Amino acid sequence: MSLRIATIGRNGQTARAIAATTAGNGEITLTQANSQQADLRDAASLARYIDAAKPDVLINTGAYNFVDRAESEPDEAMRINADGPLALARICATLSLPFIHMSTDCVFDGNSPDPYTERDSPNPLSAYGRSKLAGEHAVASANPAAITARVCWVYSEFADNFVSKIVGFARTRDQLQVVDDQVGPPTYAPDIARALIALARAMHSGESNLPPLLHVAAPWTTDRASMARDILQESKRQGGPFADVQPVATATFNAPAPRPLNARLSGALATQRLGLTWTPWSEGLARSVAGVLSR
Ligand SMILES: NC(=O)c1ccc[n+]([C@@H]2O[C@H](COP(=O)([O-])OP(=O)(O)OC[C@H]3O[C@@H](n4cnc5c(N)ncnc54)[C@H](OP(=O)(O)O)[C@@H]3O)[C@@H](O)[C@H]2O)c1
């Protein structure tokens, strides 16, 4: 069945993974808007974009993702992460247009010893997390048919992410300090793209009983320091920069925004409901590092 998907956001990691995943797929027509073409701070620009694109499903990949800066710009974070999604949810409800929104593990405080499921209660620690949770609530109340996909620790060869940051640091330093008390599931952006497309298909075909909230996360866990070591070993293997990793505690960094130490989202429900498969970490890592080194 042919499917017209439109995304809010064009140059971000998920938006680019959606473009790469759908390229050459004759059944999917993709339209993407950058933040100038459809600005989450400007409801009229969102309405104009949706009217022109006439999609079957809208996916909001756009967000204010500056976790530390949000502490000093909480209003801007709210405008982009809550007011913008609310405007999208309202437009989509009026048009009966299936709408997929995206959110984050940062809605949780990370105090649980277990992976977070969709049934767990949020308790954000940061201004960023509060803005994303406000966005979730706004979307759900304005458009009960909308679905929010929470993701975490996204990595890929696209845009800026933990892989590109670690490789970038290793270009100028021999030793990197990386926290080893934050754990989460590194999730390959193209896997998230495939999950969002599967969800879009299900919504477009009128599948019933789709959960309003889904955690889209890979079924493995690591800590940031181990992840950095794997990235640097892979970089070295591919002829790129290398550095030693010195593990440190999150508390030693004094970052403006607190992070949940447990960022593990359980992707079990989405995996089962959408029939998802996951790119092994070693494979996604090799592709991501190759992409970063070729820039
Ligand atoms: N990356 C992660 O590890 C991670 C973790 C948890 C949750 N998430 C969530 O996943 C979703 C996708 O994130 P991502 O990592 O793909 O994003 P990203 O790489 O940080 O890129 C941000 C995207 O947001 C768009 N954007 C920024 N300000 C905007 C505005 N005012 N109006 C419209 N669009 C705007 C950008 O537009 P342009 O196309 O113009 O650049 C870009 O496409 C977000 O909801 C994010 O909160 C990501």
The ligand as a Gaussian input file, in Angstrom:
#p B3LYP/6-31G(d) Opt

LIG

0 1
 N       19.272000      11.746000      19.999000
 C       18.958000      11.098000      21.117000
 O       19.785000      10.357000      21.708000
 C       17.564000      11.213000      21.685000
 C       17.357000      10.670000      22.948000
 C       16.093000      10.732000      23.491000
 C       15.063000      11.317000      22.776000
 N       15.285000      11.865000      21.558000
 C       14.147000      12.467000      20.864000
 O       14.059000      11.942000      19.550000
 C       13.492000      12.926000      18.677000
 C       14.410000      13.076000      17.477000
 O       15.661000      13.562000      17.930000
 P       16.946000      13.573000      17.005000
 O       18.082000      13.101000      17.849000
 O       16.636000      12.922000      15.723000
 O       17.104000      15.152000      16.766000
 P       18.407000      16.011000      16.431000
 O       19.387000      15.205000      15.651000
 O       18.864000      16.658000      17.699000
 O       17.819000      17.157000      15.493000
 C       16.873000      18.055000      15.965000
 C       15.768000      18.193000      14.937000
 O       14.811000      19.097000      15.479000
 C       14.549000      20.082000      14.504000
 N       14.180000      21.330000      15.156000
 C       14.886000      22.038000      16.056000
 N       14.222000      23.166000      16.374000
 C       13.063000      23.148000      15.656000
 C       11.978000      24.026000      15.521000
 N       11.898000      25.192000      16.195000
 N       10.969000      23.701000      14.688000
 C       11.020000      22.538000      13.977000
 N       12.021000      21.664000      14.055000
 C       13.036000      21.964000      14.897000
 C       15.831000      20.219000      13.703000
 O       15.484000      20.848000      12.476000
 P       16.441000      20.983000      11.171000
 O       16.019000      19.858000      10.286000
 O       16.167000      22.335000      10.626000
 O       17.856000      20.849000      11.675000
 C       16.284000      18.775000      13.599000
 O       15.654000      18.109000      12.528000
 C       13.299000      14.188000      19.521000
 O       11.984000      14.234000      19.997000
 C       14.242000      13.968000      20.694000
 O       13.821000      14.676000      21.833000
 C       16.534000      11.821000      20.984000

